[in-house]
Amino acid sequence: MNFPTIYSITESEIDLNDLLEKITLPSTGAAAIFTGMVRGVTSRDDPHETVYLEYESYIPMAEAKMKQVADEIRERWKSVEGIAIVQRIGKLYPKTPTVLIA
């Protein structure tokens, strides 16, 4: 069976509900989700505030690496069904989700 796999670089807002809809099946019983976001205040080492971060990507290479990671997950854990790996690029402000892996 071909399980759903999404890997992409996007300038658009990451929509968790949409991604879950695309990667879950009737047989899916849970989804493990990681999301990273822009930190507005760093208090350790070199304390500072972040106004925004600008993320860039060489999209063909990044998406090829995401596919490789998804393939390795499938090889190692046979019970994994859907996989989503999404990285946002562009000018992003504090509290903005930047990556989602499910």
PyMOL commands that set and color helices and strands:
alter all, ss='L'
color gray80, all
select helices_A, chain A and resi 16-23+59-76
alter helices_A, ss='H'
color red, helices_A
select strands_A, chain A and resi 5-10+34-37+41-42+48-49+53-55+83-88+90-92+97-101
alter strands_A, ss='S'
color yellow, strands_A
deselect
rebuild
show_as cartoon
